[in-house]
C-alpha cells in the first residue's frame, strides 16, 4: 500500500459530494447531490485508516470489502475497486445511494470514533459503480451451464432480484413473477427519485432480462395462477414479496377523505415520473400541490413522503412523530435534508383525531417519554397538556408495513407463518413449511433495509442451489428403486 495515498484522515477533512441548494432541489425529483469528481473520490477514499478490525465491514449486512476497495480507489485502480465491490453485492450503486450509512458502515468507522469524521463510504461506493457503468466495466450476467431445472421467484424487489441473479449464474432457468408492471418493488415505486433515480434501477433489471431471466410483470399470484400451479411449474419457489400492508391509525376520522396511505402516495408520484397516467394523482387525490400536508410517522418512508410533498408544491408540510428527534427510527441525514427543504417537524406529538368529512384539521396530542418499553426505548405517553390543532388538507399515514395474509390470498393454508404474519422459515436453509418453497427478505424478517434484502437474496440462492442439486442427486436412486 502506498503510504502517500492512505491514512490522510488527519490532514484531509471529511467532504461529501456537494448538495444542490435546497430551494433548487425542492423543485424536481433529481438526486440531490452529484457524484464525486475522480480526484475528490480518490482523496476521500484515501482517508481510510486501513484499521486491523474493519468495523465498517463487520456492520455491513453484505460484509463488503470496504477498506480494500477504498484503498484501490485511492490508488486510482477504479476497475479493480469496482470488481471487488461487485463481488459481494448485486446492487452496490443502489446501496451507495439509499443505505443508512450513518447507522451502518460510516457510523462504525474507526476514524468517526476518533473525531475526524467517517470516511464517506456510501458516496465512494456510488462513484465506483456509476463509473463502471459509464466505462462499460459492468459485464453482462453470464448464465452457468444449463441444469435442466427451473425456479420461480415471487416478487421482483431487491431480495427477489438478488436471488434471481445468483440462481441464473448457477445455471437455472429463472422466472420472476411480480404484481407490478415494472420490476424493482419498492426500489421502483416506493423510493422517490431524489434518493434513487429510476434509470439506476431499470438498468439493473434490463441486465437480468438480457441474461435470460423471464419476468412476468403485472402477475398476481392467486389470480393469474394459483400458488399450487406455480409449485407444479417449477422445481423450487422463492417467496420474496416484501411487506406491503400499511399499518393503520386507530383514531376518529381515520376514514375521512384526504387521509391516505404512504405507499399509495409514493407509488402515484413515482408513476408520474415514468410518464404513466395516474387518475388519482390527476384528480388531486394523491397530489399535494397547494395543500396543507401532515405526515404521520418517523421512519424513512415518512421522510420520503415529506420531501415528495415539498416537491409537489404543498402549501405547508409538517411531520408528526410521537417521540423526540433523538429517538426517531429514520435517518438523521434525511431529517436534515427535509428541514433544509422547508419541512416542519412536530416532535412528541401523535394524532388524536382527524376532523372533517374531508379532512380539514389534525388534532394532535402532546406526548412525553415515559418508562422504557420492552425494546428498551422510552415509551411515549400522552402529556396532559391537551391536544393542539393544525390545518390539514391531506394526511399521509407512514407508520410502517406489515405482511399480507399470504396463506389466505394464495389459498395455501399449509404455508406456515409467524404471529406477525411473516413467512416462517428454517433459519439454516430458509425453506418454509412446504418442501421446495423458500422465502427471503422482508416477508421473513419484517420491514427492514434494502441491504438486508440483498443479503437475504444472496443467502437463499445458495440454499436453493444446495436443495436443487440434492434433488438431482436423488433421482437415479429413485429410478433404480
C-alpha positions as CSV (number, residue, x, y, z in Angstrom):
1,X,0.0,0.0,0.0
2,X,1.4,3.4,-1.0
3,X,1.9,5.5,2.2
4,X,1.2,8.7,0.3
5,X,-2.3,7.5,-0.8
6,X,-3.8,6.4,2.5
7,X,-4.1,7.4,6.2
8,X,-5.0,11.0,5.3
9,X,-7.8,11.4,7.8
10,X,-6.0,13.9,10.0
11,X,-4.8,16.3,7.3
12,X,-7.8,15.8,4.9
13,X,-11.2,16.8,6.2
14,X,-14.3,14.7,5.5
15,X,-16.2,16.0,2.4
16,X,-19.3,14.6,0.9
17,X,-20.3,15.5,-2.7
18,X,-21.9,18.9,-2.8
19,X,-25.7,19.0,-2.5
20,X,-27.6,21.3,-4.7
21,X,-29.2,24.3,-3.0
22,X,-32.3,23.3,-1.1
23,X,-34.6,25.8,-3.0
24,X,-33.4,24.3,-6.3
25,X,-33.6,20.6,-5.4
26,X,-37.1,21.1,-4.0
27,X,-38.3,21.9,-7.5
28,X,-37.5,18.5,-9.1
29,X,-37.1,14.8,-8.4
30,X,-33.4,14.5,-9.4
31,X,-31.0,13.2,-6.9
32,X,-29.9,16.0,-4.6
33,X,-26.1,15.5,-5.0
34,X,-23.9,14.7,-7.9
35,X,-21.2,12.1,-7.5
36,X,-17.5,12.9,-6.8
37,X,-15.1,14.0,-9.5
38,X,-12.2,11.5,-9.7
39,X,-9.7,13.5,-7.6
40,X,-12.3,14.0,-4.8
41,X,-13.2,10.4,-4.7
42,X,-9.5,9.3,-4.5
43,X,-8.8,11.9,-1.8
44,X,-11.8,10.9,0.3
45,X,-11.1,7.2,-0.1
46,X,-7.5,7.9,1.0
47,X,-8.8,9.0,4.4
48,X,-9.4,5.3,5.3
49,X,-7.2,4.3,8.2
50,X,-7.0,0.6,7.0
51,X,-7.6,-0.5,10.5
52,X,-6.9,-4.0,11.7
53,X,-10.5,-4.8,12.6
54,X,-12.7,-3.0,9.9
55,X,-15.9,-2.3,11.8
56,X,-17.4,-0.9,8.6
57,X,-17.3,-4.3,7.1
58,X,-18.5,-6.0,10.3
59,X,-21.5,-3.8,10.4
60,X,-22.4,-4.1,6.7
61,X,-25.0,-6.8,6.2
62,X,-23.2,-7.8,3.0
63,X,-19.8,-7.7,4.7
64,X,-18.5,-5.7,1.7
65,X,-14.7,-5.5,1.5
66,X,-14.8,-1.8,2.2
67,X,-11.2,-0.9,3.2
68,X,-9.9,-2.9,0.2
69,X,-11.9,-1.1,-2.4
70,X,-11.3,2.2,-0.7
71,X,-7.6,1.6,-1.0
72,X,-7.9,0.7,-4.7
73,X,-9.9,3.8,-5.3
74,X,-7.3,6.0,-3.6
75,X,-4.6,4.4,-5.8
76,X,-6.6,5.1,-8.9
77,X,-7.3,1.5,-9.6
78,X,-11.1,2.0,-10.2
79,X,-11.8,-1.0,-12.2
80,X,-10.3,-3.3,-9.6
81,X,-12.2,-1.4,-6.9
82,X,-15.5,-2.0,-8.9
83,X,-14.8,-5.7,-9.3
84,X,-14.2,-6.1,-5.6
85,X,-17.2,-4.1,-4.7
86,X,-19.4,-6.0,-7.1
87,X,-18.1,-9.4,-5.7
88,X,-20.3,-9.1,-2.6
89,X,-23.2,-7.1,-3.8
90,X,-25.6,-7.3,-6.7
91,X,-26.5,-3.6,-6.4
92,X,-23.6,-1.6,-5.0
93,X,-24.5,1.7,-6.6
94,X,-28.1,1.4,-5.2
95,X,-26.8,0.6,-1.7
96,X,-24.4,3.6,-2.0
97,X,-27.5,5.8,-2.6
98,X,-30.0,4.5,-0.1
99,X,-28.3,2.6,2.7
100,X,-28.4,4.4,6.1
101,X,-24.6,4.6,6.2
102,X,-24.8,6.8,9.3
103,X,-26.2,3.7,11.1
104,X,-24.1,1.0,9.4
105,X,-20.7,1.3,7.8
106,X,-19.9,5.0,8.4
107,X,-21.5,5.1,11.8
108,X,-19.0,2.4,12.8
109,X,-15.9,3.9,11.1
110,X,-12.9,4.0,13.4
111,X,-11.9,7.5,12.5
112,X,-15.5,8.6,13.2
113,X,-14.9,7.5,16.8
114,X,-11.6,9.5,16.8
115,X,-13.5,12.7,16.0
116,X,-12.1,13.2,12.4
117,X,-15.4,12.3,10.6
118,X,-16.1,9.0,9.0
119,X,-14.9,8.0,5.5
120,X,-17.6,8.8,3.1
121,X,-18.1,5.2,2.2
122,X,-21.6,5.4,0.5
123,X,-20.6,8.2,-1.8
124,X,-17.4,6.4,-2.8
125,X,-19.4,3.2,-3.4
126,X,-21.8,5.1,-5.7
127,X,-18.9,6.7,-7.5
128,X,-17.2,3.4,-8.2
129,X,-20.1,1.6,-9.8
130,X,-21.6,4.6,-11.6
131,X,-18.1,5.0,-13.2
132,X,-18.1,1.3,-14.0
133,X,-21.4,1.6,-15.9
134,X,-20.1,4.6,-17.9
135,X,-16.9,2.9,-18.7
136,X,-18.5,-0.4,-19.8
137,X,-16.9,-2.4,-17.0
138,X,-20.3,-3.8,-15.8
139,X,-20.3,-7.1,-17.7
140,X,-23.4,-9.0,-18.8
141,X,-24.6,-11.7,-16.5
142,X,-23.4,-15.0,-17.9
143,X,-25.6,-17.9,-17.1
144,X,-24.0,-21.1,-15.8
145,X,-24.2,-24.4,-17.7
146,X,-27.9,-25.3,-18.0
147,X,-29.0,-27.6,-15.2
148,X,-32.4,-28.5,-16.6
149,X,-34.2,-27.2,-13.5
150,X,-36.3,-24.1,-13.1
151,X,-37.0,-21.7,-10.2
152,X,-40.0,-19.4,-9.7
153,X,-39.3,-16.2,-7.8
154,X,-42.4,-14.4,-6.5
155,X,-41.5,-10.7,-6.0
156,X,-39.2,-8.5,-8.0
157,X,-37.9,-6.4,-5.2
158,X,-34.3,-6.4,-4.0
159,X,-34.4,-9.8,-2.4
160,X,-36.0,-11.4,-5.4
161,X,-33.8,-9.7,-8.0
162,X,-30.6,-10.6,-6.0
163,X,-31.6,-14.2,-5.7
164,X,-32.6,-14.4,-9.4
165,X,-29.2,-13.1,-10.4
166,X,-27.3,-15.7,-8.4
167,X,-29.6,-18.5,-9.4
168,X,-29.2,-17.6,-13.1
169,X,-25.5,-17.6,-12.6
170,X,-25.7,-21.1,-11.2
171,X,-27.4,-22.2,-14.5
172,X,-31.1,-22.4,-13.5
173,X,-34.0,-21.3,-15.6
174,X,-35.4,-18.4,-13.6
175,X,-38.9,-16.9,-13.8
176,X,-39.7,-13.8,-11.8
177,X,-43.4,-13.0,-11.0
178,X,-44.4,-9.6,-9.8
179,X,-47.8,-7.8,-9.4
180,X,-46.5,-4.5,-10.7
181,X,-45.9,-3.6,-14.4
182,X,-42.3,-2.9,-13.7
183,X,-39.7,-4.8,-11.7
184,X,-37.9,-3.4,-8.7
185,X,-40.5,-3.4,-6.0
186,X,-40.0,-0.5,-3.5
187,X,-36.8,0.5,-5.4
188,X,-39.1,1.4,-8.3
189,X,-42.3,2.5,-6.8
190,X,-41.6,3.2,-3.1
191,X,-38.4,5.2,-3.0
192,X,-38.5,8.7,-4.6
193,X,-36.2,9.7,-7.5
194,X,-34.4,12.3,-5.3
195,X,-32.9,9.4,-3.4
196,X,-32.8,6.8,-6.2
197,X,-33.3,7.9,-9.8
198,X,-35.2,5.2,-11.7
199,X,-32.8,4.6,-14.6
200,X,-30.4,3.3,-12.0
201,X,-32.9,0.6,-11.1
202,X,-34.1,-0.1,-14.6
203,X,-30.5,-0.8,-16.0
204,X,-30.1,-3.5,-13.3
205,X,-33.4,-5.1,-14.4
206,X,-32.5,-4.9,-18.1
207,X,-29.2,-6.6,-17.3
208,X,-31.1,-9.5,-15.7
209,X,-33.6,-9.7,-18.6
210,X,-30.6,-9.8,-21.1
211,X,-29.3,-12.9,-19.2
212,X,-32.5,-14.8,-20.0
213,X,-34.3,-14.3,-16.7
214,X,-38.0,-14.2,-17.6
215,X,-40.1,-11.5,-16.0
216,X,-43.8,-12.0,-15.7
217,X,-44.9,-8.4,-14.8
218,X,-48.4,-7.5,-13.8
219,X,-48.8,-11.1,-12.5
220,X,-50.8,-11.6,-9.3
221,X,-50.4,-15.0,-7.6
222,X,-53.8,-16.3,-6.7
223,X,-55.4,-14.6,-9.6
224,X,-53.3,-15.1,-12.7
225,X,-52.1,-18.5,-11.4
226,X,-52.7,-20.4,-8.2
227,X,-49.7,-20.9,-5.9
228,X,-50.0,-24.6,-6.3
229,X,-49.8,-24.2,-10.1
230,X,-46.5,-22.3,-9.7
231,X,-45.2,-25.0,-7.5
232,X,-46.0,-27.6,-10.1
233,X,-44.4,-25.5,-12.8
234,X,-41.0,-25.1,-11.1
235,X,-38.5,-27.2,-9.2
236,X,-38.3,-24.7,-6.4
237,X,-40.1,-21.5,-5.4
238,X,-38.9,-18.4,-3.7
239,X,-41.3,-16.1,-1.9
240,X,-39.8,-12.6,-1.8
241,X,-42.9,-10.4,-1.9
242,X,-41.9,-7.9,0.8
243,X,-44.4,-6.5,3.2
244,X,-46.9,-4.0,1.8
245,X,-49.9,-3.9,4.2
246,X,-50.0,-0.4,5.7
247,X,-50.3,-0.1,9.5
248,X,-53.4,1.8,10.4
249,X,-54.0,4.6,12.9
250,X,-56.9,3.8,15.3
251,X,-58.2,7.3,15.8
252,X,-61.5,9.0,15.0
253,X,-61.7,10.3,11.4
254,X,-59.3,7.7,10.1
255,X,-61.6,7.1,7.1
256,X,-62.0,10.7,6.2
257,X,-61.4,11.9,2.7
258,X,-57.8,13.1,2.2
259,X,-56.4,10.6,4.7
260,X,-54.2,8.3,2.6
261,X,-51.6,5.6,2.9
262,X,-47.9,6.4,2.3
263,X,-47.3,3.7,-0.3
264,X,-50.3,4.8,-2.4
265,X,-49.0,8.3,-2.3
266,X,-45.4,7.4,-3.2
267,X,-46.4,5.0,-5.9
268,X,-48.5,7.6,-7.6
269,X,-45.7,10.1,-7.6
270,X,-43.2,7.6,-8.9
271,X,-45.6,6.5,-11.7
272,X,-45.9,10.1,-12.8
273,X,-42.1,10.3,-13.0
274,X,-42.3,7.4,-15.5
275,X,-44.9,9.3,-17.5
276,X,-47.8,7.0,-16.6
277,X,-51.4,8.1,-16.5
278,X,-52.4,8.1,-12.8
279,X,-56.1,9.2,-12.4
280,X,-55.9,9.5,-8.6
281,X,-53.0,11.9,-9.0
282,X,-54.5,13.9,-11.8
283,X,-57.8,14.5,-10.0
284,X,-55.8,15.8,-7.0
285,X,-56.4,12.9,-4.6
286,X,-52.8,11.9,-4.4
287,X,-51.2,15.2,-5.3
288,X,-50.1,17.6,-2.6
289,X,-49.9,20.7,-4.7
290,X,-51.4,23.7,-2.8
291,X,-52.3,21.6,0.3
292,X,-51.5,21.7,4.0
293,X,-49.9,18.2,4.3
294,X,-49.4,16.4,7.6
295,X,-47.3,13.2,7.6
296,X,-47.7,10.8,10.5
297,X,-44.6,8.7,11.3
298,X,-40.8,9.0,11.9
299,X,-39.2,6.4,9.6
300,X,-37.6,6.7,6.2
301,X,-41.0,6.3,4.5
302,X,-42.3,9.3,6.3
303,X,-39.2,11.3,5.2
304,X,-39.9,10.2,1.6
305,X,-43.5,11.5,1.9
306,X,-42.5,14.8,3.5
307,X,-39.9,15.5,0.8
308,X,-42.2,14.4,-2.0
309,X,-44.9,16.7,-0.8
310,X,-42.5,19.6,-0.8
311,X,-41.6,18.9,-4.5
312,X,-45.2,18.7,-5.5
313,X,-45.7,22.3,-4.2
314,X,-47.5,21.7,-1.0
315,X,-48.6,24.9,0.9
316,X,-47.1,23.5,4.1
317,X,-45.6,20.2,5.2
318,X,-45.5,19.0,8.8
319,X,-44.3,15.7,10.2
320,X,-45.7,14.4,13.4
321,X,-43.7,11.9,15.4
322,X,-44.6,10.6,18.8
323,X,-41.0,10.5,20.2
324,X,-38.3,13.1,20.1
325,X,-35.6,13.6,17.4
326,X,-33.0,11.5,19.2
327,X,-35.4,8.5,19.2
328,X,-36.8,8.5,15.7
329,X,-36.0,5.5,13.6
330,X,-35.4,7.3,10.3
331,X,-32.1,8.6,9.0
332,X,-30.9,11.8,10.7
333,X,-29.5,12.8,7.3
334,X,-33.0,12.6,5.8
335,X,-34.4,14.7,8.6
336,X,-31.7,17.3,7.9
337,X,-32.4,17.3,4.1
338,X,-36.2,17.7,4.8
339,X,-35.6,20.6,7.1
340,X,-33.4,22.3,4.6
341,X,-36.1,21.9,2.0
342,X,-38.8,23.5,4.2
343,X,-40.4,20.8,6.3
344,X,-41.5,21.3,9.8
345,X,-41.1,18.5,12.4
346,X,-43.5,18.4,15.3
347,X,-41.8,16.2,17.8
348,X,-43.5,14.5,20.7
349,X,-46.9,14.6,19.0
350,X,-49.4,12.0,17.9
351,X,-52.8,12.2,16.2
352,X,-55.8,12.4,18.5
353,X,-58.3,12.6,15.6
354,X,-58.8,13.9,12.1
355,X,-61.5,16.5,11.8
356,X,-63.9,16.9,8.9
357,X,-65.7,14.6,6.5
358,X,-62.9,15.5,4.1
359,X,-60.0,16.2,6.5
360,X,-59.6,19.9,7.5
361,X,-57.7,19.6,10.7
362,X,-55.4,17.2,12.5
363,X,-55.9,17.3,16.3
364,X,-52.7,16.1,17.9
365,X,-51.9,15.0,21.4
366,X,-48.8,16.3,23.0
367,X,-46.6,13.4,24.1
368,X,-43.9,12.8,26.6
369,X,-41.4,9.9,27.0
370,X,-42.2,7.6,30.0
371,X,-40.6,4.4,31.2
372,X,-38.7,2.1,28.7
373,X,-40.8,-0.4,26.8
374,X,-40.0,-4.0,26.0
375,X,-37.4,-2.9,23.4
376,X,-35.6,-0.6,25.9
377,X,-36.9,2.6,24.3
378,X,-38.8,5.0,26.5
379,X,-42.4,4.6,25.7
380,X,-44.4,7.7,24.6
381,X,-47.4,8.6,26.6
382,X,-50.0,11.4,26.4
383,X,-49.0,14.6,28.0
384,X,-51.9,16.1,30.0
385,X,-51.4,19.5,28.4
386,X,-54.2,18.8,25.9
387,X,-54.4,18.5,22.1
388,X,-53.4,21.1,19.6
389,X,-55.0,21.7,16.1
390,X,-53.2,22.2,12.9
391,X,-54.7,22.7,9.4
392,X,-54.6,19.7,7.0
393,X,-56.0,19.0,3.6
394,X,-54.0,15.8,3.2
395,X,-52.8,13.4,5.9
396,X,-50.3,10.7,4.9
397,X,-50.1,7.7,7.2
398,X,-46.5,6.4,7.2
399,X,-46.4,4.1,10.2
400,X,-44.7,1.1,8.6
401,X,-45.8,-2.0,6.9
402,X,-47.0,-5.5,7.9
403,X,-47.2,-8.8,6.0
404,X,-50.2,-9.6,3.8
405,X,-52.1,-12.8,4.7
406,X,-50.4,-14.9,2.1
407,X,-51.9,-18.3,3.1
408,X,-55.3,-16.8,2.6
409,X,-54.5,-14.7,-0.5
410,X,-52.8,-17.7,-2.2
411,X,-55.2,-20.4,-0.9
412,X,-52.2,-22.1,0.7
413,X,-53.2,-22.7,4.3
414,X,-50.3,-25.1,4.8
415,X,-47.8,-22.3,4.4
416,X,-46.5,-21.6,7.9
417,X,-46.5,-18.0,9.2
418,X,-45.5,-16.3,12.4
419,X,-47.8,-14.5,14.7
420,X,-46.8,-11.3,12.8
421,X,-47.9,-12.8,9.5
422,X,-44.3,-13.1,8.1
423,X,-43.4,-16.4,6.5
424,X,-41.9,-18.9,8.8
425,X,-38.6,-20.4,7.6
426,X,-35.9,-22.8,8.8
427,X,-33.1,-20.5,10.0
428,X,-30.4,-22.5,8.3
429,X,-32.0,-23.4,5.0
430,X,-34.5,-20.6,4.6
431,X,-37.1,-23.2,3.5
432,X,-40.7,-22.7,4.5
433,X,-43.0,-25.4,5.8
434,X,-43.5,-26.5,2.2
435,X,-40.9,-28.7,0.5
436,X,-39.0,-26.7,-2.2
437,X,-40.6,-23.4,-1.2
438,X,-38.2,-20.9,0.3
439,X,-38.6,-17.3,1.5
440,X,-36.3,-14.3,2.0
441,X,-36.3,-10.6,2.5
442,X,-38.9,-8.5,4.4
443,X,-41.6,-11.2,4.1
444,X,-39.4,-13.2,6.5
445,X,-37.7,-10.5,8.7
446,X,-40.4,-7.8,8.6
447,X,-40.0,-4.3,7.1
448,X,-36.2,-3.8,7.0
449,X,-33.4,-2.3,4.9
450,X,-32.7,-2.9,1.2
451,X,-29.2,-4.0,2.0
452,X,-30.6,-6.8,4.2
453,X,-32.9,-7.9,1.4
454,X,-30.0,-8.1,-0.9
455,X,-28.1,-10.2,1.7
456,X,-31.1,-12.5,2.1
457,X,-31.4,-12.9,-1.6
458,X,-27.7,-14.0,-1.8
459,X,-28.1,-16.4,1.1
460,X,-31.3,-18.0,-0.1
461,X,-29.9,-18.5,-3.6
462,X,-27.1,-20.5,-2.1
463,X,-29.5,-22.6,0.0
464,X,-31.8,-23.2,-3.0
465,X,-28.8,-24.3,-5.1
466,X,-27.9,-26.9,-2.5
467,X,-31.5,-28.1,-2.4
468,X,-31.8,-28.4,-6.2
469,X,-28.5,-30.2,-6.5
470,X,-29.7,-32.7,-3.9
471,X,-32.9,-33.3,-5.9
472,X,-30.8,-34.2,-9.0
473,X,-28.6,-36.5,-7.0
474,X,-31.6,-38.3,-5.6
475,X,-33.2,-39.0,-9.0
476,X,-31.0,-42.0,-10.1
477,X,-31.6,-43.7,-6.7
478,X,-35.4,-43.4,-7.2
479,X,-35.3,-44.6,-10.7
480,X,-33.2,-47.7,-9.7
481,X,-35.7,-48.5,-6.9
